[in-house]
């Protein structure tokens, strides 16, 4: 997800996170080819959860809890 967002829109860590969140909320940015847009839409919610987790580990604490329950709800 991050790789595709970077390839399509570039941007820094914050911009990519905002774009991932937009996809996760169903607000698809323009400019993605149809097949790529479908992949981004399908994976955006999981990517948003994992992006939040990675940011927590990198910026808050290495003991940031893994979002296992949130992921189980998204991927039963």
C-alpha positions, 0 to 999 in steps of 0.5 A: 500500500505504501509503495503504491501510494508513493509511486502514484502520489509521492509525498512524505510519511504524513502525506502517505498516511493521510492518503491511506486514511482517505482510501480507508474511509472511502474517499478515493483520491483521483489519479490511480488506474482502475486496477490499482484503485481496486487494490488500494480500496481493498487493502486500505483499512488494514493498511491504515491500522498497520500504519497507525501501529508502525507510527506508534512504534516509531514515534511513541513507544516500542511497546505500542500494542500490536493491533491484533483484535482490530485486524481480526475484525477487518480480516475474519 
